[in-house]
Amino acid sequence: MFLFAQCLVAIATLLDLASFQFKSRSLILMCLFSSVLLTSVHFFMLGHASAGSLMLIAAIRYLYCVFARKTWVMLAFMLLSCLAVYFTWYSWLSGLALSATLIQTFASFQKNDLYLRLIMVVGTSLWISHNILVGSPIAVLMESLFMASNLVGLYRFYTPKKLA
């Protein structure tokens, strides 16, 4: 079961790597939807219901954000995430996962892909910490590569290009 869970998150890693190499906000969010859905299954298989629930909600959120970005829906996703953690609380790690999710929820509702990317750096840092503490090496690798991909995308799309 552990090995299969790690394989799912390995596939999610490939989707994460692809996500921030697109300039299109919609393509970024579709890759994130697919990746996070697989990561949700991974956490459920490892017995981490809070993280699995948060990732499932995040997958639905990313899919919604491809098509719309209403503030009241963002607040509803935040409330739903809080309720999910309330009902699945297992330790302070649930609170860490919730913090990461709330930050990434805010990020995914940003109109500008630059702001989405910058805010995601903070949320991703918290998920890396969470995954280290729950002992999922492939999830740590996935989030670390996700961060690296985001930073490469920031560099590619938002640094001035030097003329030859």
Disulfide bonds with the S-S distance in Angstrom:
none
